[in-house]
Amino acid sequence: MHETPIDLRSDTVTQPTPAMRAAMLAAPLGDDVFGADPTVNALQERIAALLGFEAALFVPTGTQSNLCGILAHCGRGDEYIVGQQQHCYRWEGGGAAVFGSVQPQPLDHAPDGTLPLAQIEAAIKPDDAHFARTRLLALENTLGGKVLPMDYLRDATALARRHGLATHLDGARLFNAAVASGGADPYTRAREIASHFDSVSVCFSKGLGAPVGSALVGSREFIARAHRIRKMAGGGMRQAGLLAAAALHALDHHVERLAEDHALASRLAEGLAAIPGLRVEAPQSNIVFVDLEGDAAARGTGLIEHLKTQGVLATGLYRLRFVTHLDVDAAGVDRAVAAVRAFFAQP
Protein backbone atom coordinates (compact mmCIF):
# COMPACT_ATOMS: atom_id res chain seq x y z
CA MET A 1 0.00 0.00 0.00
CA HIS A 2 1.25 3.51 -0.81
CA GLU A 3 2.29 5.56 2.19
CA THR A 4 0.40 8.70 1.17
CA PRO A 5 -3.19 8.00 0.09
CA ILE A 6 -4.72 9.83 -2.87
CA ASP A 7 -7.95 11.04 -1.31
CA LEU A 8 -10.58 11.61 -3.99
CA ARG A 9 -13.62 11.23 -1.72
CA SER A 10 -14.35 14.96 -1.61
CA ASP A 11 -12.76 18.40 -1.81
CA THR A 12 -13.54 18.70 1.92
CA VAL A 13 -10.56 16.50 2.86
CA THR A 14 -7.87 19.10 2.20
CA GLN A 15 -5.27 20.14 4.75
CA PRO A 16 -4.54 23.84 5.34
CA THR A 17 -1.46 24.95 3.44
CA PRO A 18 1.52 26.28 5.41
CA ALA A 19 0.64 29.82 4.32
CA MET A 20 -2.95 29.33 5.48
CA ARG A 21 -1.78 28.03 8.85
CA ALA A 22 0.44 31.07 9.23
CA ALA A 23 -2.48 33.37 8.46
CA MET A 24 -4.58 31.59 11.08
CA LEU A 25 -1.89 31.95 13.74
CA ALA A 26 -1.47 35.65 12.98
CA ALA A 27 -5.18 36.51 13.02
CA PRO A 28 -6.38 39.10 15.57
CA LEU A 29 -9.20 37.59 17.63
CA GLY A 30 -12.20 38.65 19.64
CA ASP A 31 -15.53 37.21 20.77
CA ASP A 32 -17.73 36.87 17.71
CA VAL A 33 -20.88 36.25 19.76
CA PHE A 34 -20.45 39.87 20.87
CA GLY A 35 -19.63 40.85 17.27
CA ALA A 36 -16.11 41.67 18.46
CA ASP A 37 -13.89 39.36 16.40
CA PRO A 38 -12.11 41.64 13.90
CA THR A 39 -11.15 38.82 11.55
CA VAL A 40 -14.70 37.45 11.37
CA ASN A 41 -15.97 40.96 10.75
CA ALA A 42 -13.40 41.46 7.99
CA LEU A 43 -14.41 38.19 6.33
CA GLN A 44 -18.10 39.03 6.49
CA GLU A 45 -17.51 42.46 4.99
CA ARG A 46 -15.24 41.00 2.31
CA ILE A 47 -17.53 38.23 1.09
CA ALA A 48 -20.63 40.45 1.18
CA ALA A 49 -18.92 43.15 -0.89
CA LEU A 50 -17.36 40.62 -3.24
CA LEU A 51 -20.75 39.09 -4.07
CA GLY A 52 -22.65 42.39 -4.12
CA PHE A 53 -24.69 42.11 -0.90
CA GLU A 54 -25.19 44.31 2.13
CA ALA A 55 -24.18 41.83 4.82
CA ALA A 56 -22.86 38.35 5.54
CA LEU A 57 -22.84 35.81 8.36
CA PHE A 58 -19.95 33.41 9.06
CA VAL A 59 -21.19 29.96 10.10
CA PRO A 60 -19.48 26.65 10.89
CA THR A 61 -20.93 24.63 8.00
CA GLY A 62 -22.72 24.83 4.68
CA THR A 63 -25.56 22.82 6.15
CA GLN A 64 -26.08 25.45 8.84
CA SER A 65 -25.76 28.22 6.26
CA ASN A 66 -28.54 26.72 4.15
CA LEU A 67 -30.66 26.09 7.25
CA CYS A 68 -30.30 29.70 8.39
CA GLY A 69 -31.06 30.88 4.87
CA ILE A 70 -34.21 28.82 4.40
CA LEU A 71 -35.56 29.62 7.87
CA ALA A 72 -34.81 33.33 7.44
CA HIS A 73 -36.90 33.30 4.26
CA CYS A 74 -39.69 30.96 5.40
CA GLY A 75 -41.89 30.44 8.44
CA ARG A 76 -43.82 27.49 9.84
CA GLY A 77 -46.22 26.13 7.25
CA ASP A 78 -44.29 27.66 4.36
CA GLU A 79 -42.71 25.73 1.52
CA TYR A 80 -39.55 25.93 -0.56
CA ILE A 81 -39.15 24.54 -4.09
CA VAL A 82 -35.94 22.56 -4.50
CA GLY A 83 -34.35 19.87 -6.66
CA GLN A 84 -34.32 16.18 -5.73
CA GLN A 85 -30.52 16.08 -5.73
CA GLN A 86 -29.83 19.43 -4.09
CA HIS A 87 -27.81 19.36 -0.92
CA CYS A 88 -30.29 21.41 1.12
CA TYR A 89 -32.99 18.83 0.41
CA ARG A 90 -31.34 15.41 0.14
CA TRP A 91 -28.13 15.63 2.16
CA GLU A 92 -28.88 17.86 5.15
CA GLY A 93 -31.02 15.61 7.34
CA GLY A 94 -34.30 17.35 6.51
CA GLY A 95 -33.26 20.26 8.72
CA ALA A 96 -35.67 22.86 7.36
CA ALA A 97 -38.62 20.53 7.96
CA VAL A 98 -37.38 19.24 11.32
CA PHE A 99 -36.30 22.53 12.89
CA GLY A 100 -38.45 25.05 11.02
CA SER A 101 -41.59 23.17 9.95
CA VAL A 102 -40.82 24.34 6.41
CA GLN A 103 -42.02 21.88 3.79
CA PRO A 104 -39.77 21.05 0.83
CA GLN A 105 -41.36 20.63 -2.59
CA PRO A 106 -38.73 18.60 -4.46
CA LEU A 107 -38.67 18.51 -8.27
CA ASP A 108 -36.79 16.26 -10.68
CA HIS A 109 -33.77 17.73 -12.38
CA ALA A 110 -33.26 17.92 -16.12
CA PRO A 111 -30.08 16.13 -17.33
CA ASP A 112 -28.14 19.41 -17.18
CA GLY A 113 -28.99 19.86 -13.49
CA THR A 114 -31.59 22.58 -13.96
CA LEU A 115 -35.16 22.49 -12.69
CA PRO A 116 -37.44 22.94 -15.72
CA LEU A 117 -39.17 26.31 -15.57
CA ALA A 118 -42.60 24.84 -16.34
CA GLN A 119 -42.23 22.45 -13.41
CA ILE A 120 -41.23 25.26 -11.08
CA GLU A 121 -44.26 27.29 -12.09
CA ALA A 122 -46.60 24.30 -11.76
CA ALA A 123 -45.28 23.60 -8.24
CA ILE A 124 -46.12 27.07 -6.91
CA LYS A 125 -49.22 26.64 -4.77
CA PRO A 126 -52.29 28.90 -5.03
CA ASP A 127 -53.17 31.07 -2.05
CA ASP A 128 -55.52 28.55 -0.46
CA ALA A 129 -55.75 27.13 3.04
CA HIS A 130 -55.36 23.60 1.68
CA PHE A 131 -51.75 24.24 0.71
CA ALA A 132 -48.48 25.21 2.27
CA ARG A 133 -47.47 28.74 1.28
CA THR A 134 -44.82 28.66 -1.44
CA ARG A 135 -42.22 31.22 -0.35
CA LEU A 136 -38.83 30.30 -1.78
CA LEU A 137 -37.03 28.85 -4.79
CA ALA A 138 -33.71 27.22 -3.87
CA LEU A 139 -31.13 26.34 -6.53
CA GLU A 140 -27.58 24.95 -6.33
CA ASN A 141 -24.53 25.83 -8.43
CA THR A 142 -22.54 23.74 -9.07
CA LEU A 143 -24.87 20.75 -8.73
CA GLY A 144 -22.99 17.47 -8.75
CA GLY A 145 -20.23 19.34 -10.54
CA LYS A 146 -22.57 20.68 -13.23
CA VAL A 147 -22.57 24.43 -13.87
CA LEU A 148 -26.04 25.94 -14.22
CA PRO A 149 -26.17 28.26 -17.27
CA MET A 150 -26.34 31.99 -16.55
CA ASP A 151 -29.40 32.41 -18.79
CA TYR A 152 -31.17 29.73 -16.77
CA LEU A 153 -30.35 31.41 -13.46
CA ARG A 154 -31.77 34.67 -14.82
CA ASP A 155 -34.95 33.07 -16.10
CA ALA A 156 -35.61 30.87 -13.07
CA THR A 157 -35.16 33.67 -10.55
CA ALA A 158 -37.24 36.06 -12.69
CA LEU A 159 -40.02 33.46 -12.68
CA ALA A 160 -39.79 33.23 -8.89
CA ARG A 161 -39.97 37.00 -8.51
CA ARG A 162 -43.05 37.21 -10.74
CA HIS A 163 -44.79 34.90 -8.28
CA GLY A 164 -43.55 36.75 -5.19
CA LEU A 165 -41.00 34.09 -4.19
CA ALA A 166 -37.63 34.76 -2.61
CA THR A 167 -34.59 33.04 -4.12
CA HIS A 168 -31.67 31.27 -2.41
CA LEU A 169 -28.55 29.82 -3.99
CA ASP A 170 -26.62 27.00 -2.38
CA GLY A 171 -23.30 28.15 -3.81
CA ALA A 172 -21.15 25.77 -1.82
CA ARG A 173 -18.98 25.51 -4.94
CA LEU A 174 -19.88 28.93 -6.31
CA PHE A 175 -16.28 29.71 -7.23
CA ASN A 176 -15.95 26.41 -9.08
CA ALA A 177 -18.97 27.49 -11.12
CA ALA A 178 -17.41 30.91 -11.69
CA VAL A 179 -14.11 29.45 -12.88
CA ALA A 180 -15.77 26.79 -15.05
CA SER A 181 -18.09 29.24 -16.79
CA GLY A 182 -15.14 31.28 -18.09
CA GLY A 183 -15.38 34.79 -19.44
CA ALA A 184 -14.78 37.40 -16.75
CA ASP A 185 -12.36 36.86 -13.90
CA PRO A 186 -13.81 34.39 -11.36
CA TYR A 187 -14.55 37.04 -8.74
CA THR A 188 -16.60 39.08 -11.20
CA ARG A 189 -18.30 35.94 -12.51
CA ALA A 190 -19.18 34.82 -8.98
CA ARG A 191 -20.76 38.22 -8.36
CA GLU A 192 -22.75 37.91 -11.61
CA ILE A 193 -24.07 34.50 -10.58
CA ALA A 194 -24.95 35.73 -7.09
CA SER A 195 -26.69 38.85 -8.43
CA HIS A 196 -29.76 36.83 -9.41
CA PHE A 197 -30.51 35.73 -5.83
CA ASP A 198 -31.77 37.22 -2.59
CA SER A 199 -29.35 35.09 -0.57
CA VAL A 200 -26.32 32.93 -1.31
CA SER A 201 -24.43 30.37 0.76
CA VAL A 202 -20.71 29.94 0.02
CA CYS A 203 -18.50 27.19 1.45
CA PHE A 204 -14.83 27.84 2.22
CA SER A 205 -13.99 24.24 3.20
CA LYS A 206 -14.61 22.60 -0.17
CA GLY A 207 -12.63 23.66 -3.24
CA LEU A 208 -11.20 26.71 -1.49
CA GLY A 209 -9.35 24.50 0.98
CA ALA A 210 -10.14 26.12 4.33
CA PRO A 211 -10.56 23.70 7.25
CA VAL A 212 -13.97 24.97 8.41
CA GLY A 213 -16.64 27.47 7.53
CA SER A 214 -19.25 28.90 5.19
CA ALA A 215 -20.85 32.29 4.75
CA LEU A 216 -24.43 33.34 4.12
CA VAL A 217 -24.92 36.66 2.31
CA GLY A 218 -28.01 38.81 1.85
CA SER A 219 -29.61 42.07 2.89
CA ARG A 220 -28.93 43.48 6.37
CA GLU A 221 -32.47 42.65 7.48
CA PHE A 222 -32.18 39.10 6.15
CA ILE A 223 -28.81 38.52 7.84
CA ALA A 224 -30.20 39.84 11.12
CA ARG A 225 -32.89 37.14 10.97
CA ALA A 226 -30.32 34.52 10.01
CA HIS A 227 -28.07 35.60 12.89
CA ARG A 228 -30.83 34.82 15.39
CA ILE A 229 -31.34 31.39 13.79
CA ARG A 230 -27.58 30.72 13.89
CA LYS A 231 -27.68 31.34 17.64
CA MET A 232 -30.57 28.91 18.12
CA ALA A 233 -28.76 26.31 15.99
CA GLY A 234 -25.66 26.52 18.17
CA GLY A 235 -23.55 28.23 15.55
CA GLY A 236 -22.38 31.16 17.66
CA MET A 237 -18.62 30.66 18.02
CA ARG A 238 -16.27 32.72 20.16
CA GLN A 239 -12.74 33.43 18.86
CA ALA A 240 -13.81 32.30 15.40
CA GLY A 241 -11.33 34.59 13.67
CA LEU A 242 -8.89 31.70 13.73
CA LEU A 243 -11.17 30.02 11.18
CA ALA A 244 -12.18 33.19 9.36
CA ALA A 245 -8.51 33.91 8.66
CA ALA A 246 -8.28 30.65 6.74
CA ALA A 247 -11.30 31.65 4.66
CA LEU A 248 -9.82 35.09 3.93
CA HIS A 249 -6.57 33.45 2.83
CA ALA A 250 -8.55 31.09 0.60
CA LEU A 251 -10.36 33.98 -1.07
CA ASP A 252 -7.03 35.65 -1.79
CA HIS A 253 -5.07 32.61 -2.96
CA HIS A 254 -7.27 29.61 -3.80
CA VAL A 255 -9.91 30.87 -6.23
CA GLU A 256 -8.09 31.11 -9.55
CA ARG A 257 -6.23 27.87 -8.88
CA LEU A 258 -9.56 25.98 -9.05
CA ALA A 259 -8.87 25.75 -12.78
CA GLU A 260 -6.11 23.27 -11.90
CA ASP A 261 -8.62 21.02 -10.13
CA HIS A 262 -10.91 21.16 -13.16
CA ALA A 263 -8.05 20.20 -15.49
CA LEU A 264 -7.15 17.27 -13.24
CA ALA A 265 -10.77 16.11 -13.23
CA SER A 266 -10.72 16.09 -17.02
CA ARG A 267 -7.46 14.12 -16.98
CA LEU A 268 -8.99 11.62 -14.57
CA ALA A 269 -12.15 11.28 -16.66
CA GLU A 270 -10.17 10.66 -19.85
CA GLY A 271 -8.11 7.96 -18.17
CA LEU A 272 -11.12 6.18 -16.68
CA ALA A 273 -13.10 6.39 -19.93
CA ALA A 274 -10.43 4.27 -21.61
CA ILE A 275 -11.22 1.33 -19.28
CA PRO A 276 -13.81 -1.07 -20.75
CA GLY A 277 -17.12 -1.15 -18.88
CA LEU A 278 -16.79 2.32 -17.39
CA ARG A 279 -19.16 5.06 -18.54
CA VAL A 280 -17.72 8.37 -17.44
CA GLU A 281 -19.71 11.59 -17.27
CA ALA A 282 -17.55 14.34 -18.74
CA PRO A 283 -16.82 16.72 -15.83
CA GLN A 284 -17.64 20.41 -16.00
CA SER A 285 -15.69 21.25 -12.86
CA ASN A 286 -13.90 19.11 -10.26
CA ILE A 287 -16.27 16.14 -9.83
CA VAL A 288 -16.15 12.96 -11.90
CA PHE A 289 -19.02 10.45 -11.85
CA VAL A 290 -18.57 6.92 -13.17
CA ASP A 291 -21.17 4.23 -13.87
CA LEU A 292 -20.24 0.59 -14.29
CA GLU A 293 -21.82 -1.32 -17.18
CA GLY A 294 -22.03 -4.94 -18.27
CA ASP A 295 -19.37 -7.24 -16.82
CA ALA A 296 -17.77 -4.34 -15.00
CA ALA A 297 -21.01 -3.74 -13.07
CA ALA A 298 -21.14 -7.38 -12.02
CA ARG A 299 -17.52 -7.30 -10.84
CA GLY A 300 -17.46 -3.82 -9.36
CA THR A 301 -18.71 -4.51 -5.84
CA GLY A 302 -15.18 -4.74 -4.45
CA LEU A 303 -13.75 -1.77 -6.29
CA ILE A 304 -13.82 0.76 -3.44
CA GLU A 305 -12.05 -1.63 -1.07
CA HIS A 306 -9.50 -2.56 -3.74
CA LEU A 307 -8.70 1.10 -4.35
CA LYS A 308 -8.24 1.60 -0.63
CA THR A 309 -5.61 -1.14 -0.55
CA GLN A 310 -3.81 0.72 -3.34
CA GLY A 311 -3.85 4.01 -1.47
CA VAL A 312 -6.72 5.55 -3.44
CA LEU A 313 -9.84 6.73 -1.58
CA ALA A 314 -13.16 7.22 -3.40
CA THR A 315 -16.86 7.02 -2.63
CA GLY A 316 -19.66 4.98 -4.14
CA LEU A 317 -22.66 6.02 -2.06
CA TYR A 318 -24.99 6.19 -5.06
CA ARG A 319 -22.57 6.43 -7.99
CA LEU A 320 -18.81 6.06 -8.16
CA ARG A 321 -17.47 9.58 -7.51
CA PHE A 322 -14.02 11.14 -7.62
CA VAL A 323 -13.33 14.75 -6.58
CA THR A 324 -10.13 16.66 -7.33
CA HIS A 325 -8.77 19.39 -5.05
CA LEU A 326 -5.63 21.24 -4.02
CA ASP A 327 -4.09 18.17 -2.33
CA VAL A 328 -4.24 16.11 -5.55
CA ASP A 329 -1.75 16.34 -8.42
CA ALA A 330 -1.37 14.76 -11.86
CA ALA A 331 0.68 11.87 -10.47
CA GLY A 332 -2.06 11.08 -8.00
CA VAL A 333 -4.70 11.13 -10.72
CA ASP A 334 -2.63 8.76 -12.83
CA ARG A 335 -2.18 6.45 -9.84
CA ALA A 336 -5.94 6.37 -9.35
CA VAL A 337 -6.55 5.49 -13.00
CA ALA A 338 -3.92 2.75 -12.84
CA ALA A 339 -5.50 1.27 -9.71
CA VAL A 340 -8.95 1.15 -11.31
CA ARG A 341 -7.53 -0.37 -14.49
CA ALA A 342 -5.68 -3.02 -12.46
CA PHE A 343 -8.86 -3.98 -10.63
CA PHE A 344 -10.79 -4.68 -13.81
CA ALA A 345 -7.81 -6.42 -15.42
CA GLN A 346 -7.89 -9.13 -12.76
CA PRO A 347 -8.99 -12.54 -14.04
N, C-alpha and C positions, 0 to 999 in steps of 0.2 A: 504494500500500500504506500502511496506517495505521502511524504511527510506533511506537505501543505495542501489541504484540500482545495479544490476549485469549487467554490460555493455558488451555485447558480439557482438556488431556491428562490431568492428574491433580491431586490436591490435594497432591502432593509438590513442586510447582514453586514454592511460595510463597517470598518473600523475608522475612527477619526484619524485623519492624517496628522503627522507631527506638527504641521503649521496650524491645524485646527485645534489641537491640544494646547498649543502655546497661546492661541487666542482665548481659549477657555480659561486658562490659568491667569491671564492678564486682565480678565474682565472685571470692571468695577461692579460691585453687588449692593443690593438693598433688599428690602422686603416687598416682594411684588404684590402680596395681598393688600398692602397699604399703598400700592401704586408707586413704590419708592425704589424699585430696581432700575437704575439708569440704563442698563444694557437691554433689559426687556423693553423698556420704553423706546429705546432707539430702534430695536427690531420692529416693534409695532408701527412706529412712524415710518420706517423704511419700507416695509412691505405694503402698507396702505398707500403710500405715495407712489410706489413703483407700479402698483396695479390700478391706480386711479380712484381710490376710495378715501373716505374721510377718516376712517379709524380701523384698527385691527386689534385682535385679541390673541395672545400667545397661549396655546394649550398643550397638554402633554402628548396627545395623540390625534391622528386624523379621525378616528372614530368619535372622539369627544368633540372635535371641531364640527363634524357633520351633525352630531346630536344637538349641539348648541345652536347650530344654524337652523335646523328644521324646527326646533322648539321655539326659537325666537321668531320664526315666521308663522307658526301654526299654534293653535290652542287645542284643548280637549275637544274631541268630536270633529276636528278638521281632518283633511286628507292631503297627502302629497302624491303626485304622479311621478313614477320612477321606473327605470328599466329593470327587467328580471335579473340581469347580471351586474347591476350597479352595486358598488360596495356598500352604500348607505341603506340598501335594502337587503341584500343577500348575505353579507359578510360581517354585519355589525350587531348580531344578536337580537335583532328586532327592537333596538333601543328606543326609537321614536314611539313605537306602539307601547312598549313596556313602561317607559318612564313618563311619556307625555300623552298617552292615549290618542296619538295621532295615527290615523289609518293610512297605510301605504296602498296605492293603487298601481300594482306592477303591470308593465306592458312588455310584450316581446320586442326584442331588438331586430332591426333589419340586419342583413349580413355585414354592413359597414359599421355597425355599432349604434346607429342612430335609432331614435324612436320615431316611426312614421308620423308625420304631422296629422294625418287624418285620424290616426288612432289616439293621439293626444287629445284632439278636439272632441272625439266621441267619448273619451273618458271623463271629461269635465262634467260634473253633476249639475243638474238644474237646482235652483234655489227652492228646495222642497224639504219638508221635515222628514221625509223618508230616507234622505241621503246624508252622508257626511258632507261637510262643506269643503269643496275643492279649493285649496288656498295656494298651492305651491307646485311648480314644476322643477324637479331636480334632474340634472344631467351630470355626466362624468366625462372628463377629457384629460388624459387618454382613457379609453375603456378597453381593458385587456390588451393594451398596447396600440389600439387603433386610435387614430387622430380624427376627431369629428370635424368635418369641413366647416370653414368659417361661414359660408352662406347658410348652412344648416343651422348653426348657432344663432345667426341673425333671425332666420325665419321662425325657428321654434320659440325663441324668447319673445318675438313680436306677437306670435299667436297667443302666448301666455298673457302678455300685457293686454291684448284686446279683450280677454276674458277676465281681467282683474286679478290674475294670479301673480304672485311673486316668483322669482327665479333664483335658484341656487346651483352653483357649480361645484361638484366635488372635483377639484383640480389637484388631487394628490400628486399627480405627475403633470401638472400644468406646464412646467418648463420643458419636459420632454415633448409635449405637444407643440410648444412654441418653437423648439429647435427643429422638430421633424417637419413642421409646416413651411419652413424656409422663408424666403423673402426678407423682411426686416430683421434687425438684430433681435435675439430671443427675448430681451427685456421688453422691447416695444411690442413684439408679437404677443407676449404674455398679457400685456396691458390691453391689446386689441381683443383678445379672447375674453378677458375678464370684463370688458366694457359692456358686454351684452347682459350681464347678470346683476341682480341686487346684492348677492353675497357670493363669496368664493372661499373655499377651503384649500389651503396649500400645505403640502407635507414637506418638511425639511429632511426627514430621516429615510426617504426612499432614494431616488436618483441623486439628490444633492448631497448625500453622504453624512449628514449630521447624525449624532447618536439618538436624539430624542426631539420631538416637537413638531407642531403644525401651527398654522395661523389661520384665523377666520377674519375676513375683511368685509366691510359694509359701511353703511351710514353710521354716524355717531349714535343715533337713537337705537338702531339695530344692535350695535355692539354693546350698548349699555344693557339691553335685554339679555344678550348672550352672556355677558359678564356675570349676571345674576345666576344664570343656568349653570355656568362653569363652576360657580361656588357650590351650588347644590350637588353637582356631579362629582365634587371632590377634586376639582382641577386647579384650585388655588394653591400655587406653590410659593415658597418663600424666596430664597436667594436663587431664583430661577435664571438669573443672568448668566450663570455658568453654562446653561444650555442654550440660551439665546445667543451667546457669543459664537457658538458653533454654527448656528443658523445664519448669523450675519456673515461669518467667514464663507459659508457655503454660497450665499448669494453673490459674494464678491469673486469667488474663485472656481465654483463648481457648476456653473450654468452652461457656459459655452462648451465645456468639455463633454457635455452629454452627447454631442455628436460622435465622440469616440465610442461610447456605449452602443449607439445605434449602428455604427459601422461593424462593431464586433458581433452584434446580433445578426446582421446580414451575413457575416462570415460563418457564423455558427449554423444558420439556416441553410446556406449553400452546402456546407459539409454534410449535414444530416440528410438533406434531400437526395444526396447521391447514394444513400443506403437503401437497398430494396426493402419495400414494405413500409417505409416511413413517408407519410404525407405531411409536408411541412407548410404551415401557413406563413407566407412571406411577411416578415415583420415590418411594421411602419416605424417602430421606435426601438425599445430595448427588451421586448418580450417576444419569445419564440414559442409557439404552440406546435405540438407534434401529435398526430394521430397514427396509430398502428393499424395496418390493414393486412388482410389475408393471413399467411403463415406467421408474419411478424406479430399480429394481434394475439394469436394463439400462444406464442412463445414469450410474450412480453411481460408476463406477470412478475418475473424476477428481475426486471431491468433496473428498477430503482436501487434494489439491494446490491446488484452487481456493480453499478456505478459507484456506490458508496465504498465498496471494497477497493475500487480503483482510485479513490480520492476525488470523486466527482459527486457533488450533492445536487439533487434536482427534486422536483415535486411532481406527483401524479394524482392530485386530489380528485380532479375530474377530467383533466387532460394532461398529457405530459407537457411540462412547462419549464423553460429555461429563461433566466433573467440575467442580463449583463449589467455591470456596474463598475465603479471606479477601482474595485479590488480584483478585477478580472482583466487579463491581457490576452493578446493573440495566442500566446503559447498555451494558456489555459483553455481557451476555446478549442484549439486543435487537440489538446489532450482529451477534452470531453467528447469530441467527434470520434476520436480513435477508440475510446472506451465503449461508446455505443456500437460502433462498427464491430469491435471484437466480440461483443455480446451476441450479436446476430450472426456472426460467422461461426459460432460454436456448432458442432455437429448435433 
